[in-house]
Amino acid sequence: MIVTTSLLLKKAKAGAYAVPALNVDNLESVMGVLLAAKSTGKSVIIQTIPRTLAYGGEGSYIAMVRALYDGGADIAMHLDHGGDEGICARCIESGYTSVMIDGSALPFEENVALTKRVADFAHSRNVSVEGELGTIGGKEETAGSVSYTDPKQAEEFADLTGADSLAVGVGTAHGVYKGTPRIAVDRIYEIASRTDVPLVLHGASGLSREVVRSCIAAGICKINFATQLRQAFTSALRRSLAAHPEAFDPKLYLPDAVEAVKNAAEEIIDLCYS
């Protein structure tokens, strides 16, 4: 079934694993991710950022997921880094089962108020909400300084907003890492000791297996991956086009990209569930 992230993350928290949240950009990446979920029998969260929705249409991606999903493990459809109440509402109305409202750049009180408004609206429609406290480097939609999540504020934020999950700033960044990232795993432990709300790690593409596993052990229940999938898609597409320079039918060269996304997603799934 296509369910809420709240349902998936409660199971993850109880089972001490993380649910991979995989960003999709087109039909082929949706196909690859769903094939990986089916082949592994594991739940995933399929998500899109606002820039993707601006490119392909806010109703397009949930429509593709619903059309292609044919059973197996439960999945969720999530808006990643929703920047305002409007896009969250539109995604909810189009059928998303989960949205993120990112008020992390706002003062604490304003972030709380915004997240609570979205949570109240979403919960009335049986949709889950992810909030963010602290910041994550290299953000897709905005740029700014990185700040770590304060554990005491995280506890207060969870209590005041009613958010179903919380993205935390612990040193990760979106995009390609330059150098070796230093992740504050001890900060994750401290935040998790103060709140029962499932914690979310953004910017996991490029982290070592050991670091990801340590973050899960510390209390992370949802991990976002985007760059790793995009790199797999693009590299495979380039190889396929080079191998078939005379091809002009996309159906001849795009299957290699679908397979590459599937393989990358299967590796991520194994990492999060093992």
N, C-alpha and C positions, 0 to 999 in steps of 0.2 A: 504493500500500500504506500501511497504518498502521504506521509504523516508530518507532524510538527517536529522541529528540532528538539523541543523540550522532551518529547517522548524518547528520542534517540539518546539524548545526553544524560537523562536520568539512568538509563540502562548502562551507559558508558561509565558513569561515576560509580555505580554499584559494581561493575565488572572490572574496574581499574584499567580501562583502555580508553582510546580516543577515537572519535568518529572523524574520518577525513572529510574536509569540506573542499570540494574541487571546483575551481572556477572554469566556466565554459564560455566560449566566444562565438561559436557557430554550430551548425548542424553536426559537423564531423566530430567536434569535441564532445558534444552531447552523446553521440553514438558511442564514442570510445569509452566514456565514463560509464555509461549504462552497461556496455559489454563487460567491463571490468567488474562492476557490481554483481552482474549475473554469474560470471565465471567464478568469482570468489565466494559468492553467497553472503557477502557482508554489506551492511548498510553504509550508505554514503550520503553526504549532503551536497547537492548540486547548487552552485551559486553563481550570481552575476553581479558585477559592479555597475553603477549608474552609467559609466561611459560605454559599457557594452550595450546597455539598454538604449542609450541614445543612438547607437550605431544600428541596432537591429530591430528596435521596437520593443516597448515594455511588455507586450503580450506574446511576443514571438517565442521566447525561450521556454516559458512555462507550457506553451502549446506544444512545442517540440518534445519536451520531457513527457507530457501526458500522452502524446501520440506514440512515442517509442517505448515507454516503460511497459513491460509485459509480465510483471509479477516478479516473484523472488523476494529478496531481502527488501525490507522497508527502506524508503528513501525520503528525503525532504527537499523542498525547493526554497532557497534562501536568497534574499537581497543582501549583498555584502556592502558595507560602508554607505548605507543610505544617508544622504546629507541633510534631508529635511523631511518634515511630516508629509509633504505632498507626494514624494516618490514612494514613501512607505505605504501610504494609503492606496496609491494606484497599483502597486504590486500586490497588496492584500486583495484588492478588488478583482485583480486579474487571476488570482488563484495561488499565489505564493503561500506557503505554509509557515514561513518564518521571514522576519525582516531584522536587519540591523539598523539602528539609529545611532549615528556617530556624532555625539556632541562633545567629543574629547577636547576640542579646541576652545570650548566655552568655559567660563568660570564654573566652579563646581555646582553652585546653586542653579545656574541656568541649564547645565547638563542634566541635573536631576529632574528639573521641571520638564524639559523636552522629552527625556526618556520616559518619564511617567506618563506624559500625554500619549505618546505612541503606544506604550504598553497597555494603557487603558483601552485605547481604540482597538488594538490588535487582539487583546484577550476577549473582547466582546464578540469577536469573530473567530475565536478558536485558533489564533495565529500566535506563534512564539515571537519573542523579542530579545535581541542581543544588544546590550549597551557596551560602551567603551569608556574606560577611565585610565588616564595616562595616555601616552601617544606611542605610535609605531612608526619607525623610520620609513622613508620612501613611499609614503602613502599614495595610492593610485590617484586620488582626487585632489589632494592638497599637499602642500609641502610646509615643513616647519620643524622646530626643534623637537627632540625626543625627550620625554619625561617618563620616569618609572611610576608605576601605580603605587600609591600609598596604601598599605594594608588596612589601616584603620578607616580611611576614606572608602575603600572598597566595601567594607562591611556596612558602612552607613549608606553608600550608594545602593547596594543591593536591597537593603531594608526599605529605603525611601521610594525607589522606582518600581519595584515589582518586576524587574527584568528577569527573564528566564535564564540568561547566561551573560557572562561578563568577559569582554576582551580586555586583556591586561597588557600594559607596557612593561616589558622585562628585558629589553635590549634587542628584540628582533626588528627586521626591516623588510619592506616589500621590495621586490625586484631582485637584482643580482648583487650578492654581497661583495664588497671590496675588502679583502682581508678576512680574518677569522672573527666571526661575531662572538661577543662575550654575553652569554645569556645568564641572567640572575635567577638561577633555579631556586636558590634559597628564598627569593622574594615570592616565587610561586607557592612554595610550602607555607610561607607566612600568611599569604592571602587566603589560601585554601583552609587554613586553620581557623580563620575568622568568619567564613561564610560558607554556606552549603550550596550556593549558586554555582553551577558548573562553569569552569573557567575556559577561556578560548585563547589560543595562541595563533597570532597572525604572522605571516612572513616566514614560513617554515621551509620554503624551497631553498636548498643550499645548506641547510643545517645537517650536521653529521647524524648518523643513526644513533650514536651514543647520546648526543644532546637531546634529540627528540624523545628518546626513551626515558631520559632523566626528567624531562618536563612532564611526561605522562605520569611517571611515578610520583611527581610532586603535586599533581592534582589537575593537570590539563585534561579536558574531556573532548574538546573540539580543536582540530588543527587545520588551518587554511593553507592550501597549495594552489598557486596560479602559475608562477613563472616556470616551474618544472614542466607543467603540461604544455605551455606555450612553446617552450624550447623543443620539446619532443615533437610537437605538431610541425613546427617550422622546419626543423632539421630533416624530418622524413619527407616533407613536401619538396624541399630543395633537392634531395637525393633522387626522388621519383621523377621530378621534372628533368633533371640532368640525364637520367637513364632513358627517358622517353622524350627526346627533344622535338619530335614531330607530333606528339600527342596534343590534341586541342580539346578533347572531351574530358571534363573534370572527373567523370566517373572512372576514368582509366588511371589517374594518378593520385586522387584523393584517398582511396582505400589504404594506401601505405601510411598516410597521416592518421587515419582512424586507428589503425593497428598500433601505431606508435603511442598515441594517447592512451589506448587500452593498456598497453604494456607499462607505461609510466604510472597509470592509475593503480594497476595491480601491485606495483612495487610500493606505492604509498599506502595502500590498504594493508599490505603485509606489515609495513613498518608500524602502523597505528594499532593494529590488532594483535601483533605477536607479543 
